[in-house]
């Protein structure tokens, strides 16, 4: 219980833990993958919104750079290309 958010009551936290436990390992894994997909979609939408003139390849590369960082981006695609370049 030491990871309980400060704005959550003990009762609410206990109920959340019970709910997560009831999902089982497979349910929690599925929820984790769904959350990851949602975050990736938010990043993709954000890049598209900030750069409506970019083509799909450039958008997807920028998402890759934002998610995995410049070192891996550079290893895969070459020199980092930021939003400005």
NORVENMO-V121416 format. One record per helix or strand. SS is the DSSP state (alpha for helix, beta for strand). FROM is the first residue (numbers start at 1). TO is the last residue. If there is no record, write none. Layout:
{{SS | FROM | TO} {SS | FROM | TO}}
//
This chain:
{{alpha | 10 | 50} {alpha | 56 | 68} {alpha | 70 | 77}}
//
